[in-house]
Amino acid sequence: MPYFSRQTLINFLCFAYFATLLATPDSYKYIAILLALTALALLPRTYRFLKSPPALLVTASFMLYFLVTLAFAVPSGQYEQLDMPSRVLLAVIIFACLLRYPPSLKAVLYGCSIGASVVGVIALYQHYGMGIRALSSGGFMSIQVAGMAASLSVFSIFAYIFGCQRSLPVLKKIAFVGITLGFVATLLSGGRGAWVVTPFVALWAVIYYRNTFNRRDYMAMAASVTLIVVTAIVPALHRAGLVFSDLDQYQTVKSVELATEQAPEMKPKIKTSSGTRVELWRTAWLLWTDNPLTGTGYDRFTEKKQDLVDQRIVDPVVMLFSRAHNQLLEELQIKGIIGGLALVFLLLAPWVATKKIQCKPHSDQGFACVVLRCHIVLIAGYMLTQHYINHHSGILFFTLGVVIFASMALRLERS
């Protein structure tokens, strides 16, 4: 296969991955599979590109995360726990391929803008056409989709900025649509975990690149914000208001428990989404502090959690959930500080690997580096309220995002 055709194929697959990411409930994996198969076929030609120090650092973080899970899963016979972490092995193979054939930044940004537009149209149809909560039925998992839609929206902001810098009017127009529809989808989905960090990253991007914009660009921003507010703010405010009522109910339940000394009941008293999360976080913290180095392990996790319920330390509602709904606390309660540090290394390694590129912010490599770091910050934000990379879509989106943006940022390191 000639170099040109291989490079063109990689460009197309990376474009298509983001463009079709949320077109259907399962579309996040279709292009990922094609990328993996292509990378596997080219591995004999590409594996040596993993030997550079920056690439080795990223690869090591992926491998460490998998090996730590392996070390905890095998002794307890919990082999199913390896399912999601094993996806990082595919990402390593894809990384080798992308380091050899770095995708076009312009193609990737086009894909992100189109992907944000697609999910926005779906969300509008479901909310206003079908009268249902957007992206929460028909196979979509709203808590995961909201994060991916938010990321595509932020990437569309970068696409708009890139269009301004490189004088690409078509990209700017598509990015404008992607920004507007992407944030509409994020708000209509009701996935509140995606709202925690996303506004700050989006605002930072606009401020950081403020010298790129002219008067017409600021008018476009105002129009986009207006359309988002008019279209999605009412249902979003309703969902946000539920957080406060949920926490009020949680506080009431805990206050009653402290004031009474009645016999323990095995029926959950906490019945709200936010209240349940707080109780799961509290449970995870207690489990970790009791076993700080290695956590409970997979084999003793349920038993230790049940002990806390039996002692009336936590509400029985925690027995209905197998995860902590916070990625760091999830790792800490199962794998202790070993798992927690592996997760932190997974997030920090791509950042450190690209540290030498930060002095070139106006190059394609520098721009890709900024997008990579924003991707990591966004994923870390989603991890605050969910076990994001314990889902198939989450681990693929995180790892493929890292290797795609990192390969573009590191393309000069090859020489």
Phi, psi and chi 1 to 4 in degrees:
 res  aa     phi    psi   chi1   chi2   chi3   chi4
   1 MET       -  121.1 -172.9 -174.5  -66.1      -
   2 PRO   -59.6  153.9  -18.9   30.3      -      -
   3 TYR   -55.1  -45.5  174.6   86.0      -      -
   4 PHE   -59.8  -44.5  176.3   78.6      -      -
   5 SER   -69.0  -34.3   61.7      -      -      -
   6 ARG   -66.1  -44.2  -72.3 -164.9  -66.6  -93.2
   7 GLN   -63.3  -41.7 -176.4   64.7   65.8      -
   8 THR   -63.0  -40.5  -58.3      -      -      -
   9 LEU   -62.4  -44.8  175.1   61.5      -      -
  10 ILE   -63.8  -43.2  -64.6  -58.7      -      -
  11 ASN   -57.6  -45.2  -73.1  -16.1      -      -
  12 PHE   -64.9  -43.7  172.3   75.5      -      -
  13 LEU   -65.7  -39.8  -71.0  176.0      -      -
  14 CYS   -69.1  -38.2  -68.9      -      -      -
  15 PHE   -61.6  -47.7  158.0   81.8      -      -
  16 ALA   -67.8  -31.5      -      -      -      -
  17 TYR   -58.6  -49.8  173.5   70.6      -      -
  18 PHE   -74.6  -36.3  -70.5  106.4      -      -
  19 ALA   -65.3  -32.8      -      -      -      -
  20 THR  -107.5    9.6   64.4      -      -      -
  21 LEU   -51.2  -44.1 -175.5   65.9      -      -
  22 LEU  -122.9   25.2  -62.6  172.5      -      -
  23 ALA   -65.6  -34.6      -      -      -      -
  24 THR  -138.0  167.4   72.4      -      -      -
  25 PRO   -59.4  -26.1  -26.5   35.1      -      -
  26 ASP  -111.3    4.6  -65.4  -38.9      -      -
  27 SER   -70.6  -14.8   58.5      -      -      -
  28 TYR   -63.1  -19.5   65.3   86.2      -      -
  29 LYS  -103.9  -15.1   57.8 -171.5  176.9 -174.4
  30 TYR   -63.5  -54.3  -62.5  147.8      -      -
  31 ILE   -70.3  -31.2  -56.9  -60.0      -      -
  32 ALA   -59.6  -39.9      -      -      -      -
  33 ILE   -64.8  -44.0  -68.3  172.4      -      -
  34 LEU   -63.3  -39.6  -68.2  177.3      -      -
  35 LEU   -62.3  -43.0 -101.3  174.6      -      -
  36 ALA   -64.3  -43.0      -      -      -      -
  37 LEU   -65.3  -42.2  -68.2  174.2      -      -
  38 THR   -62.8  -44.6  -58.1      -      -      -
  39 ALA   -65.1  -37.6      -      -      -      -
  40 LEU   -64.7  -40.6 -170.3   60.6      -      -
  41 ALA   -65.7  -31.2      -      -      -      -
  42 LEU   -94.9    0.3  -64.9  173.0      -      -
  43 LEU   -55.0  -41.1 -172.2   60.2      -      -
  44 PRO   -57.6  -26.4  -26.3   36.3      -      -
  45 ARG   -90.4  -18.2  -63.8  171.4  174.9  -94.2
  46 THR  -115.4  -17.2   61.9      -      -      -
  47 TYR   -58.6  -31.8   73.3   90.8      -      -
  48 ARG   -66.8  -17.7   65.2 -178.0 -177.3  -83.2
  49 PHE   -75.8   -7.1  -70.8   90.9      -      -
  50 LEU   -82.5   -2.5  -67.5  174.0      -      -
  51 LYS   -85.6  -11.5  -64.4  179.4 -179.6  179.8
  52 SER   -69.1  149.7   68.6      -      -      -
  53 PRO   -54.4  -45.4  -29.3   36.6      -      -
  54 PRO   -63.0  -42.3  -21.5   33.8      -      -
  55 ALA   -66.6  -37.9      -      -      -      -
  56 LEU   -62.8  -37.2  -83.5  175.8      -      -
  57 LEU   -65.0  -46.6 -175.6   61.0      -      -
  58 VAL   -63.6  -45.5  175.4      -      -      -
  59 THR   -60.7  -41.9  -58.3      -      -      -
  60 ALA   -62.0  -38.5      -      -      -      -
  61 SER   -65.0  -40.2   70.3      -      -      -
  62 PHE   -65.0  -47.5  -75.8    4.5      -      -
  63 MET   -65.3  -39.5  -63.7  -57.7  -61.6      -
  64 LEU   -62.5  -42.3  178.9   64.1      -      -
  65 TYR   -60.1  -42.4  179.6   72.5      -      -
  66 PHE   -67.7  -44.4  173.0   75.2      -      -
  67 LEU   -67.9  -35.7  -68.6  174.3      -      -
  68 VAL   -63.8  -43.9  167.4      -      -      -
  69 THR   -63.1  -41.3  -54.7      -      -      -
  70 LEU   -58.9  -43.8 -178.6   70.6      -      -
  71 ALA   -63.8  -30.3      -      -      -      -
  72 PHE   -89.3  -28.8  -80.9   85.2      -      -
  73 ALA   -81.5  -40.9      -      -      -      -
  74 VAL   -64.6  -48.2  170.9      -      -      -
  75 PRO   -59.4  -30.2  -24.2   35.3      -      -
  76 SER   -95.0    1.7   58.2      -      -      -
  77 GLY    71.7   16.1      -      -      -      -
  78 GLN   -91.0   62.8  -59.3  -77.1  -27.1      -
  79 TYR   -66.3  -24.4  -58.6  108.8      -      -
  80 GLU   -65.3  -20.4   66.0  -84.3    7.1      -
  81 GLN   -69.4  -12.8  -59.3  -64.4  -21.3      -
  82 LEU   -85.1   -8.8  -62.3  172.8      -      -
  83 ASP   -57.8  -57.6 -174.4   27.1      -      -
  84 MET   -71.0  -46.8  -60.5  -52.6  158.9      -
  85 PRO   -59.7  -26.6  -26.8   36.0      -      -
  86 SER   -65.3  -17.3   66.7      -      -      -
  87 ARG   -63.9  -22.8  -58.7  -59.1 -172.2  -88.2
  88 VAL   -67.5  -24.6  -58.3      -      -      -
  89 LEU   -66.7  -39.2  -56.4  179.7      -      -
  90 LEU   -63.8  -39.7  -68.4  177.1      -      -
  91 ALA   -63.1  -37.0      -      -      -      -
  92 VAL   -63.1  -43.4  169.7      -      -      -
  93 ILE   -63.3  -42.5  -64.8  172.6      -      -
  94 ILE   -65.4  -37.4  -66.4  171.9      -      -
  95 PHE   -59.7  -44.2 -168.7   31.7      -      -
  96 ALA   -58.3  -42.7      -      -      -      -
  97 CYS   -65.2  -43.3  179.2      -      -      -
  98 LEU   -72.3  -28.4  -62.0 -174.6      -      -
  99 LEU   -67.0  -32.8  -72.6  169.9      -      -
 100 ARG   -77.8  -38.6  174.6   63.7 -179.4   86.3
 101 TYR  -126.3   74.4  -53.3  103.8      -      -
 102 PRO   -59.5  130.9  -19.7   32.4      -      -
 103 PRO   -68.5  161.2   23.4  -32.6      -      -
 104 SER   -73.9  126.9  161.0      -      -      -
 105 LEU   -61.3  -40.2  176.8   59.7      -      -
 106 LYS   -62.4  -42.2 -177.6  168.2   71.5  170.2
 107 ALA   -63.7  -41.3      -      -      -      -
 108 VAL   -64.7  -42.7  168.3      -      -      -
 109 LEU   -68.3  -35.5  -66.6  175.8      -      -
 110 TYR   -59.9  -44.9  -95.3  108.4      -      -
 111 GLY   -61.2  -42.4      -      -      -      -
 112 CYS   -62.2  -42.9  -67.3      -      -      -
 113 SER   -66.5  -41.5  -59.5      -      -      -
 114 ILE   -67.1  -42.2  -67.3  171.7      -      -
 115 GLY   -60.6  -41.2      -      -      -      -
 116 ALA   -64.8  -38.7      -      -      -      -
 117 SER   -65.3  -41.5  -57.4      -      -      -
 118 VAL   -62.4  -48.7  169.1      -      -      -
 119 VAL   -67.8  -30.0   72.0      -      -      -
 120 GLY   -65.3  -42.1      -      -      -      -
 121 VAL   -62.5  -42.4  170.7      -      -      -
 122 ILE   -61.6  -44.9  -65.4  171.6      -      -
 123 ALA   -63.6  -43.1      -      -      -      -
 124 LEU   -61.9  -42.5  -75.2  170.9      -      -
 125 TYR   -64.5  -44.5  173.4   72.1      -      -
 126 GLN   -67.3  -40.3  -69.5 -176.4  -22.6      -
 127 HIS   -74.5  -49.9 -177.9   81.5      -      -
 128 TYR   -93.8  -30.6  -70.1  104.6      -      -
 129 GLY   -85.0  -41.3      -      -      -      -
 130 MET  -101.4  -13.1  -59.2  175.7   64.5      -
 131 GLY    71.0   28.8      -      -      -      -
 132 ILE  -122.2  163.5   61.1  175.0      -      -
 133 ARG   -63.2  128.3  178.9 -179.3  164.9 -173.9
 134 ALA   -64.9  139.4      -      -      -      -
 135 LEU    58.1   32.1  -53.4  172.6      -      -
 136 SER  -125.0    6.6   61.9      -      -      -
 137 SER  -145.8  176.0   59.3      -      -      -
 138 GLY    70.5   20.2      -      -      -      -
 139 GLY   104.9  -16.0      -      -      -      -
 140 PHE   -75.5  140.7  -75.2  108.5      -      -
 141 MET  -106.6  103.6 -176.9 -177.5  -65.6      -
 142 SER   -57.8  -36.9   59.7      -      -      -
 143 ILE   -66.5  -31.5 -166.9  169.8      -      -
 144 GLN   -83.8  -43.6  -68.2  -71.1  110.9      -
 145 VAL   -63.4  -38.1  172.0      -      -      -
 146 ALA   -59.1  -40.8      -      -      -      -
 147 GLY   -66.6  -44.4      -      -      -      -
 148 MET   -65.1  -38.9  -70.1 -171.6  -78.9      -
 149 ALA   -64.4  -40.2      -      -      -      -
 150 ALA   -63.4  -42.2      -      -      -      -
 151 SER   -63.9  -43.9  -70.7      -      -      -
 152 LEU   -60.7  -35.1  -71.0  175.1      -      -
 153 SER   -65.9  -44.8  -55.5      -      -      -
 154 VAL   -65.8  -40.8  172.6      -      -      -
 155 PHE   -61.9  -31.9  -62.1  159.3      -      -
 156 SER   -67.2  -33.3  -64.0      -      -      -
 157 ILE   -61.4  -43.4  -67.0  175.9      -      -
 158 PHE   -66.0  -34.1  -76.4  107.4      -      -
 159 ALA   -63.1  -41.5      -      -      -      -
 160 TYR   -63.8  -43.8 -171.5   92.1      -      -
 161 ILE   -62.2  -43.4  -65.3  167.9      -      -
 162 PHE   -62.1  -39.7 -171.8   79.1      -      -
 163 GLY   -63.1  -36.6      -      -      -      -
 164 CYS   -67.3  -42.8  -68.0      -      -      -
 165 GLN   -67.5  -36.6  -68.7 -179.6  -19.3      -
 166 ARG  -103.8    7.0  -55.5  -60.6 -167.1  -86.2
 167 SER    55.4   60.9  -61.3      -      -      -
 168 LEU  -118.8   84.4  -58.9  170.3      -      -
 169 PRO   -62.2  -34.6   20.9  -32.3      -      -
 170 VAL   -66.1  -44.0  175.2      -      -      -
 171 LEU   -61.8  -39.6  178.1   57.8      -      -
 172 LYS   -61.5  -41.9  -74.2  177.5   62.3  175.2
 173 LYS   -66.8  -44.9  -68.4  174.0 -176.7  176.7
 174 ILE   -66.0  -38.6  -63.4  175.6      -      -
 175 ALA   -65.0  -38.2      -      -      -      -
 176 PHE   -58.8  -45.3  170.9   82.6      -      -
 177 VAL   -65.1  -41.9  175.7      -      -      -
 178 GLY   -62.9  -43.5      -      -      -      -
 179 ILE   -58.8  -50.2  -65.6  166.9      -      -
 180 THR   -64.8  -53.0  -53.9      -      -      -
 181 LEU   -70.8  -33.3  -70.0  178.5      -      -
 182 GLY   -64.5  -45.9      -      -      -      -
 183 PHE   -70.0  -32.4  -80.5  119.1      -      -
 184 VAL   -60.6  -44.8  165.1      -      -      -
 185 ALA   -62.0  -42.1      -      -      -      -
 186 THR   -60.7  -42.6  -56.0      -      -      -
 187 LEU   -74.2  -42.9  -66.7  174.6      -      -
 188 LEU   -68.3  -25.4  -69.2 -178.4      -      -
 189 SER   -68.6  -24.4   71.0      -      -      -
 190 GLY    76.2   10.0      -      -      -      -
 191 GLY   -78.0   88.2      -      -      -      -
 192 ARG   -66.5  -25.1  -64.6  167.4  -64.2 -165.8
 193 GLY   -62.3  -25.9      -      -      -      -
 194 ALA   -79.9   -9.2      -      -      -      -
 195 TRP   -92.5   -6.7  -55.1  -11.9      -      -
 196 VAL   -71.1  -52.1  177.6      -      -      -
 197 VAL  -103.0  -29.4  173.0      -      -      -
 198 THR   -51.7  -47.4  -56.1      -      -      -
 199 PRO   -59.4  -35.0  -21.4   32.7      -      -
 200 PHE   -71.4  -39.2  -60.3  101.0      -      -
 201 VAL   -66.5  -43.2  177.1      -      -      -
 202 ALA   -62.3  -44.4      -      -      -      -
 203 LEU   -65.6  -39.9 -176.5   60.4      -      -
 204 TRP   -60.2  -42.9  175.1   87.1      -      -
 205 ALA   -61.1  -42.3      -      -      -      -
 206 VAL   -65.4  -42.7  171.9      -      -      -
 207 ILE   -69.5  -42.3  -65.9  173.9      -      -
 208 TYR   -62.6  -37.0 -174.9   71.2      -      -
 209 TYR  -105.8   26.2  -72.3  101.6      -      -
 210 ARG   -59.8  -30.4   61.4 -171.5  178.6  -82.1
 211 ASN   -72.1   -9.7  -66.4  -29.4      -      -
 212 THR   -77.8  -25.5  -56.7      -      -      -
 213 PHE   -90.2  148.3  -53.7  123.7      -      -
 214 ASN  -111.4 -173.2   57.3   33.6      -      -
 215 ARG   -61.3  -41.2 -179.3 -178.2  175.7 -174.4
 216 ARG   -65.9  -32.6  -64.7 -178.3   65.0  178.9
 217 ASP   -67.0  -40.8  -64.9  -38.0      -      -
 218 TYR   -66.4  -33.4  -75.2  111.5      -      -
 219 MET   -66.6  -39.1  -68.7  175.4   62.2      -
 220 ALA   -63.5  -40.4      -      -      -      -
 221 MET   -60.7  -45.8  -69.5 -178.5 -154.7      -
 222 ALA   -61.5  -40.7      -      -      -      -
 223 ALA   -65.1  -41.4      -      -      -      -
 224 SER   -63.7  -47.2  178.9      -      -      -
 225 VAL   -60.7  -41.4  170.7      -      -      -
 226 THR   -61.7  -45.6  -58.9      -      -      -
 227 LEU   -63.7  -39.7  -71.4  170.8      -      -
 228 ILE   -64.1  -45.9  -66.6  167.6      -      -
 229 VAL   -63.8  -48.2  169.0      -      -      -
 230 VAL   -62.3  -38.3  169.9      -      -      -
 231 THR   -81.1  -36.6  -53.4      -      -      -
 232 ALA  -130.0   -4.1      -      -      -      -
 233 ILE   -69.4  -35.2 -163.3   63.0      -      -
 234 VAL   -64.4  -54.3  173.0      -      -      -
 235 PRO   -62.9  -31.6   17.1  -28.9      -      -
 236 ALA   -67.2  -42.6      -      -      -      -
 237 LEU   -63.7  -36.0  -72.0  175.6      -      -
 238 HIS   -62.6  -46.3  173.4   69.8      -      -
 239 ARG   -64.4  -39.7  -74.0  -73.6  -62.9  169.3
 240 ALA   -65.4  -38.1      -      -      -      -
 241 GLY   -63.7  -29.2      -      -      -      -
 242 LEU   -64.7  -26.5  -69.3  177.2      -      -
 243 VAL   -60.4  -45.5  173.7      -      -      -
 244 PHE   -68.7  -40.4  -61.2  102.0      -      -
 245 SER   -66.8  -37.7   62.7      -      -      -
 246 ASP   -61.5  -44.5  -73.6   -2.1      -      -
 247 LEU   -70.2  -33.3  -66.7  178.8      -      -
 248 ASP   -62.8  -44.3  -75.6  -18.1      -      -
 249 GLN   -63.6  -39.4  -67.7 -179.5   45.9      -
 250 TYR   -62.1  -44.7  174.0   78.9      -      -
 251 GLN   -63.9  -37.4 -171.1   62.0   42.0      -
 252 THR   -63.4  -45.0  -59.9      -      -      -
 253 VAL   -61.8  -45.1  169.0      -      -      -
 254 LYS   -66.8  -35.2  -57.1  -52.5  -70.9 -175.4
 255 SER   -66.2  -40.4  -60.7      -      -      -
 256 VAL   -65.1  -40.1  170.3      -      -      -
 257 GLU   -61.7  -39.8  -73.5 -178.8   -4.8      -
 258 LEU   -71.2  -27.9  -68.7  173.5      -      -
 259 ALA   -86.6  -12.5      -      -      -      -
 260 THR  -119.1  155.2   59.8      -      -      -
 261 GLU  -124.0   38.3  -69.2  -65.9  -23.8      -
 262 GLN   -77.1  164.1   56.5 -172.4   -6.2      -
 263 ALA   -61.4  146.0      -      -      -      -
 264 PRO   -62.7  140.2   21.2  -31.0      -      -
 265 GLU  -113.5  143.2  -62.0  180.0   13.4      -
 266 MET   -92.1    8.6  -70.8  -60.8  104.6      -
 267 LYS   -94.7  132.4  -67.7 -176.6  178.2  179.7
 268 PRO   -60.9  135.6  -21.9   33.0      -      -
 269 LYS   -99.2  -23.7  -60.9 -176.2 -177.1   68.1
 270 ILE   -90.2  122.6  -61.3  172.2      -      -
 271 LYS  -129.8   14.7  -60.1  179.3  179.0  179.4
 272 THR  -110.0  156.7   62.8      -      -      -
 273 SER   -62.3  -51.9  174.4      -      -      -
 274 SER   -67.9  -39.9  -61.2      -      -      -
 275 GLY   -62.2  -41.4      -      -      -      -
 276 THR   -62.6  -41.4  -61.9      -      -      -
 277 ARG   -61.5  -45.0  -87.6  179.5  168.6   74.3
 278 VAL   -60.1  -40.5  173.6      -      -      -
 279 GLU   -69.0  -36.1 -165.5   71.2   -6.5      -
 280 LEU   -66.6  -40.5  -72.3  168.2      -      -
 281 TRP   -64.1  -42.1  -60.8  -18.5      -      -
 282 ARG   -63.5  -41.4 -178.5  165.7  163.0  -95.4
 283 THR   -62.9  -45.6  -58.1      -      -      -
 284 ALA   -61.3  -41.1      -      -      -      -
 285 TRP   -62.6  -43.5 -179.3  -98.0      -      -
 286 LEU   -64.2  -41.3  -68.3  169.6      -      -
 287 LEU   -64.5  -39.8  -69.4  173.7      -      -
 288 TRP   -69.1  -45.7  174.1   55.9      -      -
 289 THR   -63.8  -24.2   53.2      -      -      -
 290 ASP   -79.7  -23.9 -170.7   45.5      -      -
 291 ASN  -138.5   68.0  -52.4  -87.5      -      -
 292 PRO   -65.3  -33.1   21.8  -31.9      -      -
 293 LEU   -80.1  -49.9 -177.8   60.6      -      -
 294 THR  -118.9    3.9   59.6      -      -      -
 295 GLY    64.7 -163.2      -      -      -      -
 296 THR   -83.3  -19.1   65.0      -      -      -
 297 GLY    74.1  164.2      -      -      -      -
 298 TYR   -70.0  -31.2  -70.4  110.7      -      -
 299 ASP   -75.6  -29.0   52.1  -17.7      -      -
 300 ARG  -106.9    3.8  -63.9 -173.1  -60.0  148.2
 301 PHE   -60.9  -53.1  170.7   60.6      -      -
 302 THR   -62.9  -42.0  -57.6      -      -      -
 303 GLU   -61.2  -46.6  173.2 -168.3  -16.9      -
 304 LYS   -65.8  -36.9  -68.6  -68.9 -174.0  179.9
 305 LYS   -67.8  -40.7 -169.0  162.3   61.8  168.2
 306 GLN   -63.6  -34.6 -175.6   63.6   58.2      -
 307 ASP   -60.3  -40.8  -72.3  -15.0      -      -
 308 LEU   -64.8  -37.2  -66.7  177.2      -      -
 309 VAL   -67.0  -45.4  173.0      -      -      -
 310 ASP   -62.5  -30.9  -67.3  -19.5      -      -
 311 GLN   -85.8    4.0  -63.2  171.7   46.4      -
 312 ARG    61.6   27.2  -64.2 -174.4   64.6 -162.9
 313 ILE   -82.8  -34.6  -62.8  175.5      -      -
 314 VAL  -130.3  161.3  -61.1      -      -      -
 315 ASP   -75.4  144.5 -169.1   88.6      -      -
 316 PRO   -58.7  -13.8  -24.1   33.6      -      -
 317 VAL   -60.1  -25.9   72.2      -      -      -
 318 VAL   -66.1  -20.7  -59.1      -      -      -
 319 MET   -74.8  -11.8  -61.9  -54.2  -61.8      -
 320 LEU   -84.2   -6.6  -58.0  177.7      -      -
 321 PHE  -126.6  139.0  -61.3   85.8      -      -
 322 SER   -96.4   -5.6   60.4      -      -      -
 323 ARG  -127.1  164.8  -56.1  -72.9 -173.9  179.8
 324 ALA   -87.4  -11.1      -      -      -      -
 325 HIS    58.4   32.4  -78.5  -94.6      -      -
 326 ASN  -156.6  120.8  175.3  -68.1      -      -
 327 GLN   -62.6  -42.3 -167.4   68.2   51.9      -
 328 LEU   -66.9  -46.6  179.6   58.8      -      -
 329 LEU   -63.8  -32.4  -69.8  175.0      -      -
 330 GLU   -61.7  -47.1  171.1   69.6   18.4      -
 331 GLU   -65.7  -40.5  -58.8  -61.8  -34.0      -
 332 LEU   -65.8  -42.3  -70.3  172.9      -      -
 333 GLN   -70.1  -30.3   71.0  175.5   -1.7      -
 334 ILE   -92.0  -44.4  -61.8  -68.6      -      -
 335 LYS  -115.6    3.6  -51.3  167.3 -166.1  170.5
 336 GLY    65.7 -157.8      -      -      -      -
 337 ILE   -64.5  -24.9 -165.4   65.2      -      -
 338 ILE   -62.1  -49.2  -63.3  173.1      -      -
 339 GLY   -67.9  -36.7      -      -      -      -
 340 GLY   -63.7  -43.1      -      -      -      -
 341 LEU   -68.2  -34.7  -69.8  175.8      -      -
 342 ALA   -63.1  -39.2      -      -      -      -
 343 LEU   -67.0  -44.8  176.7   65.8      -      -
 344 VAL   -60.6  -42.4  172.0      -      -      -
 345 PHE   -63.3  -37.6 -176.1   45.9      -      -
 346 LEU   -59.8  -37.2 -175.5   69.5      -      -
 347 LEU   -82.6  -34.2  -65.7  171.7      -      -
 348 LEU   -85.9  -28.4  -70.2 -178.0      -      -
 349 ALA   -56.8  -47.8      -      -      -      -
 350 PRO   -61.8  -33.3  -21.8   34.6      -      -
 351 TRP   -63.9  -49.8 -166.2  -66.0      -      -
 352 VAL   -66.5  -37.7  175.2      -      -      -
 353 ALA   -62.5  -24.9      -      -      -      -
 354 THR  -108.4   16.3   55.7      -      -      -
 355 LYS   -63.5  -29.1   66.2  178.7 -179.4  179.8
 356 LYS   -74.6  -11.7  -67.2 -177.7  179.5  179.1
 357 ILE   -91.3  -11.1  -56.0  169.4      -      -
 358 GLN   -64.9  -16.0   61.7 -174.5   -0.7      -
 359 CYS   -82.9    1.5   61.0      -      -      -
 360 LYS  -124.1   59.3  -49.1  164.7 -171.5  171.3
 361 PRO   -67.3  -19.6   25.7  -34.1      -      -
 362 HIS   -97.8   -2.0  -60.1  -63.6      -      -
 363 SER   -85.4  163.1   66.0      -      -      -
 364 ASP   -59.0  -38.6  -78.0    8.7      -      -
 365 GLN   -65.7  -43.3  -69.9   72.2   37.1      -
 366 GLY   -64.2  -38.4      -      -      -      -
 367 PHE   -65.9  -43.8 -161.3   87.1      -      -
 368 ALA   -62.0  -35.3      -      -      -      -
 369 CYS   -63.2  -42.7 -179.8      -      -      -
 370 VAL   -63.6  -44.5  172.2      -      -      -
 371 VAL   -63.1  -40.6 -179.5      -      -      -
 372 LEU   -57.4  -47.7  166.8   66.9      -      -
 373 ARG   -66.9  -36.9  -65.2  178.2  175.6 -173.6
 374 CYS   -66.0  -37.1  -72.5      -      -      -
 375 HIS   -58.5  -44.6  172.8   61.3      -      -
 376 ILE   -65.7  -43.7  -66.0  169.8      -      -
 377 VAL   -62.7  -42.2  171.2      -      -      -
 378 LEU   -62.6  -46.4  -71.9  167.8      -      -
 379 ILE   -61.9  -41.8  -64.7  -65.6      -      -
 380 ALA   -60.4  -35.8      -      -      -      -
 381 GLY   -66.0  -42.2      -      -      -      -
 382 TYR   -65.0  -31.1  -50.9  150.9      -      -
 383 MET   -66.7  -17.7  -71.5  179.3  176.5      -
 384 LEU   -64.4  -31.0  -66.2  174.8      -      -
 385 THR  -120.7    8.5   57.0      -      -      -
 386 GLN  -159.9  160.6   55.8 -174.1  -63.2      -
 387 HIS   -88.0   73.9   42.5  -81.9      -      -
 388 TYR   -59.6  -45.9 -164.5   79.5      -      -
 389 ILE   -90.6   11.1   58.9  174.7      -      -
 390 ASN   -91.7    4.3  -73.8  107.0      -      -
 391 HIS  -106.1  147.5  -70.9  -75.6      -      -
 392 HIS   -57.3  -47.4 -167.4 -171.6      -      -
 393 SER   -65.8  -37.5   56.8      -      -      -
 394 GLY   -68.1  -46.1      -      -      -      -
 395 ILE   -68.2  -35.8 -171.6   70.3      -      -
 396 LEU   -68.8  -44.5  -79.9  177.9      -      -
 397 PHE   -64.5  -42.7 -177.3   61.6      -      -
 398 PHE   -64.5  -53.9  167.4   66.7      -      -
 399 THR   -68.4  -42.2   55.9      -      -      -
 400 LEU   -67.9  -37.1  -71.3 -173.0      -      -
 401 GLY   -59.7  -43.5      -      -      -      -
 402 VAL   -62.2  -49.8  166.1      -      -      -
 403 VAL   -71.1  -32.7  -60.3      -      -      -
 404 ILE   -67.8  -51.2  -71.2  172.6      -      -
 405 PHE   -71.3  -36.5  -66.7  123.9      -      -
 406 ALA   -67.0  -37.0      -      -      -      -
 407 SER   -65.0  -35.3   65.9      -      -      -
 408 MET   -71.5  -38.6  -67.4 -173.4  -71.0      -
 409 ALA   -68.9  -30.9      -      -      -      -
 410 LEU   -96.1    6.7  -64.4  171.7      -      -
 411 ARG   -59.8  -31.2   69.1  170.6   68.6 -154.0
 412 LEU   -76.1  -19.9  -70.6 -176.2      -      -
 413 GLU   -66.4  -20.1  -63.1  -67.7  -34.6      -
 414 ARG   -63.1  -31.9  -64.1 -175.0  -55.9  167.2
 415 SER   -95.4      -   56.9      -      -      -
